[in-house]
């Protein structure tokens, strides 16, 4: 399912766009997943 692109104005004046990721976003998605995986591994260790 594709999300229709929507733009929002934040209170500080910045504009944010919400949309489905496409092929042009592949590298950004990859980097986000790697960062999230690294943080999740760290968080899992604090409960040991």
Backbone as a ProteinNet text record, in pm:
[ID]
protein_1_A
[PRIMARY]
XXXXXXXXXXXXXXXXXXXXXXXXXXXXXXXXXXXXXXXXXXXXXXXX
[TERTIARY]
84.4	0	89.1	57.9	133.1	61.9	138.5	83.5	88.5	-23.2	-28.2	60.8	142.9	233.7	155.8	196	132.7	241.9	221.6	318.4	256.6	339.8	297	397.5	348.9	433.4	448	571.3	597.8	591.7	568.7	560.5	684.7	801.5	924	947.4	850.6	859.3	911.8	967.9	1017.3	900.3	920.6	818.7	860.8	767.7	794.8	702.5	754.1	675.9	664.7	542.8	516.2	477.6	548.6	519.4	575.2	535.2	591.9	733.6	819.5	956	955.4	1039.1	1053.3	1199	1230.2	1367.9	1469.3	1425.8	1516.2	1550.8	1475.2	1496.2	1572.1	1615.6	1675.5	1794.4	1885.5	2003.7	1965.2	1870.8	1827.3	1760.8	1680.1	1613.6	1718.1	1816.2	1922.8	1998.3	2036.5	2110.8	2026.7	1898.3	1809.5	1797.1	1781.2	1770.2	1898.5	2013.8	2140.6	2155	2117.7	2126.4	2030.2	1910	1811.2	1856.8	1913.8	1962.2	2074.8	2163.2	2274.2	2222.8	2124.6	2068.6	1991.4	1916	1836.1	1926.9	2037.5	2131.6	2184.9	2219.7	2270.3	2163.5	2040.5	1932.4	1904.8	1921	1894.7	1996	2115.8	2221.1	2202.6	2124.2	2111.2	2025.9	1953.4	1867.5	1932.8	2055.1	2123.8	2182.8
-117.7	0	124.3	217.4	341.9	451.1	532	644.3	767.5	836.8	959.7	1064.6	1131.7	1232.4	1345.1	1377.8	1486.4	1573.4	1703.8	1797.6	1866.4	1884.8	1949.1	2056.7	2162.4	2269.6	2253.2	2241.8	2226.5	2362.9	2364.1	2492.1	2580	2518	2597.7	2646.3	2620.1	2670.4	2571.4	2458.2	2358.8	2283.6	2237.2	2158.4	2012.4	1924.3	1780.7	1713.7	1615.4	1542.4	1397.4	1346.3	1206.4	1137.2	1027.4	954.5	814	728.8	595.1	605.4	517.1	513.1	450.7	503.4	450.8	414.6	372.6	334.5	445.7	569.5	683.3	700.7	636.3	646.9	527.6	435.2	309.8	331.2	420.2	441.3	499.5	593.7	652.7	547.4	460.9	355	257.6	222.8	131.6	189.5	316.4	379.5	389.7	417.7	424.5	288.5	182.9	47.6	7.1	42.2	9.5	83.3	212	289.4	234	199.9	144.9	10.9	-73.7	-204.2	-187.2	-92.9	-69.1	-19.4	69.2	120.8	12.7	-68.7	-173	-274.9	-310.9	-404.9	-347.4	-219.7	-155.9	-156.6	-122.3	-117	-255.8	-360.1	-494.3	-533.2	-480.7	-514.9	-449.6	-345.1	-277.9	-358.6	-457.5	-537.4	-667.6	-688.3	-813.1	-804.5
0	0	0	-85.6	-95.6	-16.3	52.5	128	38.4	27.2	-51.3	15.4	-63	-8.9	56.7	180.6	255.6	316.1	311.9	368.6	489.3	591.5	715.6	752.3	812.2	861.4	1012.1	1058.4	1200.6	1269	1400.8	1472.7	1458.1	1435.7	1422	1278.9	1189.2	1052.4	949.7	995.1	899.5	838	714.7	645.7	645.3	672.6	675.1	574	499.8	401.1	444.9	450.6	483.5	353.4	321.4	197.4	208.2	118	109.6	54.7	102.1	49.9	-88.9	-175.7	-311	-336.6	-456.5	-489.4	-461.9	-478.1	-455.6	-307.8	-219.9	-75.1	-18.2	-102.7	-56.8	37	2.7	86.5	222.1	224.1	351.2	439.6	381.2	457	511.5	430	472.9	591.8	584.6	693.1	820.1	806.3	921.7	989.1	908.9	965	1036.5	979.6	1044	1177	1179.5	1303	1407.8	1366.6	1460.1	1515	1430.5	1475.4	1576.1	1553.1	1645.6	1780.2	1779.9	1904.9	1978.2	1905.5	1968.6	2037.5	1974.4	2034.7	2165.6	2165.4	2285.9	2394.5	2358.6	2457.9	2515.8	2437.7	2486.3	2594	2585.9	2682.2	2818.6	2829.9	2958.5	3056.3	3007	3093.9	3137.2	3097.9	3134.1	3273.2
[MASK]
++++++++++++++++++++++++++++++++++++++++++++++++

